[in-house]
Amino acid sequence: MRKLKVVLLALYLGAVVLTGCRKQEAGALRIAVLPILDTLPLYVAEAEGYFAAQGVEVELIPAASAAERDQLLQAGQIDGFITDLVALALYNRDATQVVAVRYAMVPTADFAQFRILAAAQSGITTVEGLRGVPIGVSEGTVIEYVTHRLLEAEGLPTDAITALAVPKIPERMALLDAGELRAATLPEPLASLAMQQGAVVVADDTRHPEVSCSVYAFRKDIIDQQPQTVRAFLAAIDEASAAINADKSRWSDLLAEKGLVPAPLAGAYSLPDYPANAVPTEAQFDDAVAWLQATGRLMTSPTYEDSVDGRREGKRGSGNC
């Protein structure tokens, strides 16, 4: 009997050691995905098995628009999503609801996230040419914020900048193409499509990368209750981003399948470098808050410390196994 107990104890201890050497199941997450280029690492992590390798189950939930995504968030039907600093500040206007944990996309010297474009027929080619000209934007969003900050950085005074509300991007593009809108701000890759159709770049964020970015964000309760799950998710996104950057030609079918690049650009659009695991700076967040306050859209002061969590490392710790 004593020998049997010893054998059973040995088997139990062996099982414990083996379990400790395997990746633990981190949990499950529901992530909203818009049809935007920023989401490519999510699809790559799913297709290449990076989420599964990290022990996290991720369900990608399509959302046709930011408004639909926000409805899913308010209904508690998603745990995380990609957003921007303007929206992040608005989410947290009264209390901390969501927390940013990583860059999703940033502009670089070779890749713009947003471009201010002039219609081909407008004759506008310089920032000064936009003085007093209505610029099509979606009001109170990162599009309007970037428009103001880019033009201000290029020397146009605030009182010379005129924003015109054209919230739906397809309508904004159509009006720009027809010359009924003399200027508009568009995100990539739609800006490249407008350029292909004749629009002229007046300014973009390649010269001022500090004014724009997108971020992965989670509900605060998920951050508090499932930190290991969030770390596992970020580790998979790190792997996916590195895989994209290593071979950008490999993902054409996935881009087309998920509708992340307009059909006329399919096969010809150059992917950006996806960022390493980092978070926006306090200055970036505070500037978005300051703009919202100055335009009367935010009466409170959400803080960087509550809204951005840079302590979560993307790589999970490895043991001695």
N, C-alpha and C positions, 0 to 999 in steps of 0.2 A: 504493500500500500504506500509506503514511504517513497519507494522508487517511482511509483505511478505519479505521486504528487510532484516529485522533482521533475519528471518528464513534462507534465502539464504546465508547470511553472516556466520551464524552459521554452516551451512552445508559445506560451503567452508573451513572454519577454521578447521572443523573436518577432512575433507579430507586431508588437509595439514599435520595435526598432524599424521594421520594414515600413510601417505606416508613417513613421517620422521621416523616412527618407523620400517618401512620395509627396508630390504636391498635394496640399489639402484642398478640398473643395472650398472655394472662396464664397460662393453664393450665386445669386442670379440678379440680373439688372435688365430693366426695360429702357431702351434708349430711343428717343425720337430722332428720325432722320429726315431732313429736308432734301430736295433734289438740288444740292449745291456741292461744289467741288470739295469743300471742307470735309465732307463725310467719307471720302474715299478710303482713308485708313480704317474706318469702321467696317466697310465691306471687305477690304483686304484681310483684316484680322478674322473676320467670319469665314471667308473662303479658304484661307490658308491654315485655319485651325489654331490660330494664336490664342484666341479666347479659351478654347478647350484646353490647350496646353498649360494655361495659367490657372485652370480649375474654376473658371468663372463662366456661367451660362448667361449669354447676352441675347436678348430678343430685340431686333431692330424693328421699330414701329414707324412706318412711313407717315409723314405729315406733309400735306400739299403746300402749306404756308406757315409763316410764323404765328399767325392768328390761330390756326388749327393746333399747332404745337402748344401754344399757351393754354388752349382749352384742355388739352390732354394733361398738361401740368396741373392746372387748377382742379381737375377731376381726380388727381392722384393716379392717373393711368400710366405715367412714365416716371422713371427715377432720375434720368439724366438726358442731356441734349447739348447741342452746340448753339452758342449764342454770342453776344457781343457785350462790350462794357456799358454801352448806353442802356441796353435792355436789362443788364444785370443790376445796374443802379436802380432802375424803375421797379424791378421785382422786389428789391429790398427797401423800398421807400418807407415802409412802416415798421417792418421787422425783417430779420434775415430769413429769407425763404430758400434761396439757392446760393451755392458757393462755387466759384470757379476754381478748377484744380490744374488746368494745363492749357497752354496755347493749342488751338486747333489749326489755325492758319495765320501767317503773318506776311506782310509784303516784304519784298527784298529788292535789291538794286535791279534785278532782272525780271521781277514779277510783281505786277500791281494787283491789289485786291479790289480797289475802286478807281474809277476814272471819271473825270468831268469831261464830257464830250460836247462838241458843237456840231450842229447840223451841217451837212456838206454845203448847203445853199446859204448858210448864214454869213459867210465871210469872216467869221470869228476864228482867230488862230492864237490869240494871246489871252492871258489872264485879264489884262486891262480891258480887253474887248468884251468881257463879261460884266463890266460895271453897269449895274442897273438892269441887266438882262435877266428875265425870269428863268430860273434853272429848275427843271423838273426833278423832284425828289419825293420820297415818302416822308411826310412831316413827323417830327419828334422821334426819329429813328437814327440809327448809325449812319444812314445815307445822308441825312441832313447835317448831322454833326461833322462827318468827314468833309462834306462840301464846304462848310464854313471854315473848318480848320485848315484845309488845303489852300483855299483862296487867301485866308489871312496870312498864312505862312509865306505865300507868294507875293504879299504886299498889298492886297486889296483890302481896304478898310471894311469893317463889319457893316457899316451903314450903306455900303455900295453893293452888298450881296443880297440878291432877291431870290427867295425860294418859292417855288410854285408846287402846290400839292398835286402830284400825279402818283398815287400810291401803288397802282398795279404796274409792275415792270413791263409786261407785254405792251400795254397801252403807252407807256413812256417811250419804249423803243419805237413803236409805230409812229407816234407823233414826231419824234426826232427824225426818223427816216423820211417822213413826209415834209419836213421843214416847218410843220405847224408849231413845233417846239424848237426854239433856237439852241437850247442847251439842256443837258440832263446829266445826272450822275448815275452810273450803272456799275454793278459788281462784275467781276470776271466769273466765267468766260463770256458772259453776255456782252460785256464791253467790247471784246474782240470781235464778236459777231457784228455789232453795230459799226465797228471800224471797217470790217470787211464790206459793209454796205455803204461806206463813204463817210461816216462820221469822223470828226477830227479831234484828236486828243489835245486838250488845253492844259490839263493838270492831272497828275495821279499821285498815288502814295509811295511810289518808288523813291521819290526825293524826300518824303516825310513819313517814314515807316512808323513813327511813334503815334500817329493819329488813328491807326486802324489795326484791328486784329479780331480774330474770333477765338472762343474758348470753349473747352468742355466744362460743363457745370452739372452739379447734382443737387437734388433737394437736400437741405441741411440735415434732415433726419436720417437720410441715407449716409451722409458723411459721418454723422455721430454714431450710428448703429452698425454700419458695415464698412469700417475702415479697410479691412483686409480685402474685401471685394473691390473697393475703389482702387486700391494699390494693384490688384491683379489686372483690372481693366486697363489701367495706365501702362502696365508692363506690356500688355498685348498691343496697345496703340503705339508704344515705342517701337516694337518689332515691326509692325505694319508700316509705320512711317519710314523706317530704315530700308525696308524691302522696296517700297515705292521709289525712294531716292536712288537706290542702287540700280534699278532697271526700269526707267519710266516708260519704255515702249511696251512693257509686258501687260499693261492694264487696259488696253484699248477696248477689249470686249466688255470688261466690267464697267467701264465708263459709259459705253453705249447702252448696256443692259439696264443700268440704273438711271439713265437719263441725266448724267452729270455734266455732259457737254452737248451743246446744240448740234443737231444732225449736220448742218453745213460745215461744222468744224471737226467732225469726227475723223480721226486718223491724222489730223494735221495740227491739233492743239498741243502745245508743249506744256507738260505738267510742271508745276512749281516744285521747289524743295519744301517738303513738309518739315515743320520745326521740331527740334529736339524738346525733351521734356523740360518745360520752364513755364513760368506764369508772368502775366503782365506786371509792370512796375506800379508802385503806389502813385507815381506821378501820372501815369496813363489813366488809372481809375479815377483819380481826383479831378483830372481835367474833364472827363466825361460827366462827372457829377457837377462840376462848376458850370459847364455849358447848359446842362439841364436846368440848373437853378437860375442861370442868367436869362433863360428863355421862358421862365415861369412854369416849367413842366415838373419841377421837383421842389417841394417846400421843406423837405427834411435833408439830413446829411448822412446817408449810409456810409459806413467806413470801410476802408480797404481791409483792415484786420478781420472784419466780419464777413466780407464778401469774397475774398481771395485767400485760398489756402495753398501756400507754397511749400508746406512741410511734407506733403505726401510724395514720396519718391516713386518713380515709375517702375523701378525694378524691385522685385521681391527679394528679401534676404535669403541667402543660400546657407544651408547648414554644413555639417562636416561629412555628410553621407556621400 
